[in-house]
Amino acid sequence: MYRRTGEFFGVNEALFSSALAAVVFSTLSAQPLTIVGVTGLISLFNFTIYDIIKIYDVSIYPQFMAWTGIWAAIFHWLVAVFNGCDYMRYVTDFSSESFGLYVGIIYIIKGVEELVNEFTTEGSAAGYLACLIAILYFGTVYALEKLGSSTLWRAGFRGILADYAYVFATVFWVGFSHIPGPLKDAHIMRVPIETAFHPTQPRNWLIDFWNLDVKWVFVAMPFGFLTMLLFYYDHNVSSITAQARQYPLQKPGGFHWDFFLLGCTTFVAGILGLPMPNGLVPQAPVHTDSLTVYKTSLKIIPTSEGEYTEIRRPIVSATHVVEQRLSHLLMGLALIGTMTGPLLVVLHTMPAAVFAGVFFVVGWGSIESNSILQKFVFLHAEKRFIQRDEPLLQVRRRKIWLYIILQFVDVAACVAISHTLAAIGFPVLIILLIPMRVVLVPRWFTQKELRILDDFTATNKMVLASLGGKPGLPGGSREEEWGLERRVSESKHGVPRQRAGSLHR
C-alpha cells in the first residue's frame, strides 16, 4: 500500500489506524473478541482508488479518500440503525468459504509481489535472500503451529510453541538477515519508517476535506457505498468466526452496535488520512482461540482383528473462553507504543521479506483449511481409502463438482478483477454470492444435498441471539440436519484449532 498509493499511506498511518480501532473496540464494542485493524482487502481498495484518481488529478487523493470515509460512515450508520446486520444469519458457507479462499489467494499474491519488488528494486542477491527468508519463515511458523496439534511432548509445551510461532520465527529470521558477511551485504529492503507520531507525507493529521470540489464529493459517494459493502461482509464474517460454534461463549455479541461503531472509526480514519480499519478475518478467530481453554481427552476404539485390540485417538474439546476486554486493549496500547521513535527504529530492522512470509502463512492457512479444497481433494481420492461414513458419499460426484465449480468461478472472477481498475467493484461480487446461494443454487441441488454440502455460517447461539434469532430452515428441515460433513469430522477428531489463518466455523 505504501508503494501503490504514492507513499501516502505509510507505517505510521497503519499503526495509528490499528491502534485507534483496537482501543475503541476493546472499550466500547459489544464483542471485544473481534480483532479490528487494517486488512489486505482495504489496502487493495485504497490503491485501486489511487490508480483511478491519478488519471484525473492525483493531488486530490487525500481529500477524496476522506470523503470516501465520510460517505462510508454514513452508510454504516444507516445499515446499523435499520438492523441490516440481521441478514448475516442467512449467509452460508457457500459464500463465506468462497470469500475465505479469495482472501487466502490475495494474501499469497501480495507476498509474491513483495518478493518481486525486491528483485526489481535491490537486485538479484537481495531478491534471492528475500525469497529464502520468506519461504523459510513460512515453513517455521507452519511447522510450529502443526506441532501444537500433534501428540509430541507435553500439551503445555506444544501450546507454547504454537501460540508464539510468529514470535519465534520473526526473532530468528530478522536476526538471520543481520548476520555479518554476505547476508547483511545483500541489502534487502527493510520496513520504511518516518518521524514518530507524524504522517508519512509532510502534512497535518487532519485532512482538509472541505476544500474538495463539490463534484468530487459526490463522486466519492459510490466509493463509500462499496467500502460499506466490503466492511459489511468482511467485518461481520470476522465477528462470526470469532464467535464460532466451537467456542463455548457465555456473552452474546452486538452486531448492529459494533457496525455503528465501525462507522465511527471509518469516519475518523477518513478525515485523518488513515487506512480504514475493520474486522481481521484471520486474526479475529485466532484471538478467541488463544483465550479458549482446551482439554485433550483419549478416545479408545476397540478392534476385533490383529494383535492389538484398540486404537487410541486424541479428541480436543473446548471447555470455556476467557471473555474479557484487556487483551484487545493491550494490543492497541502496544501499537501506540510501536509508533514511538525507539520502537520504530526496531521495526526498521525487519526485512520486508518477513512480511511476505506472514502473507504466505495467513494465505495458505485460509486455503488449506477451506472446505472447497477439501471437497476437491475428496473427488481425487482413491475410493477404497475413503471412510464409509463420509457424508459426501451420499452426494453424486457430479453434483459436488458443480458445487465447487460455482465457488471457483466466483473466486476466479474476484481475483481477476483485483488486478484491474475494476477491482473497486469486487465487494459487489462477494455480496452477490448471498442471493446466488438463496435463489439459484437450490434450483440445481436437492435439500438433502445442500444439507451435506453447505451449512449456515452463523451457528453459535450467542451469535444468533444478536442477529434476530435462527433463520428459517428450508423444507421444514431441522438444525442438526445441516453441516453434516463438519459434524462428522468433529465427532471423530474434536473441534479444530485456529492456526495460521485457518477459518473454522
Secondary structure, DSSP 8 states (H G I E B T S, - for coil): -TTTTTT-S-HHHHHHHHHHHHHHHHHH-S-TTS-EE--HHHHHHHHHHHHHHTTT-GGGHHHHHHHHHHHHHHHHHHHHHTTGGGGGGG-BHHHHHHHHHHHHHHHHHHHHHHHHHHHHHH-HHHHHHHHHHHHHHHHHHHHHHHHHTS-SS-HHHHHHHHHTHHHHHHHHHHHHHT-TTHHHHT---B----STTS-SSSS-SS--GGGS-HHHHHHHHHHHHHHHHHHHHHHHHHHHHHT-TTS---S---HHHHHHHHHHHHHHHHHHT----EE-TTHHHHHHHHTEEEEEEEEEEE-SSSS--EEEEEEEEEEEE---SHHHHHHHHHHHHHTSHHHHHHHHTSBHHHHHHHHHHHHHHHHHT-HHHHHHHHHHS-GGGS-TT-GGGGS-HHHHHHHHHHHHHHHHHHHHHTTSGGGGGHHHHHHHHHHIIIIIHHHHS-HHHHHHH--BS---HHHHHTTTS----GGG--GGGS-HHHHHHHHHHBS----TT----
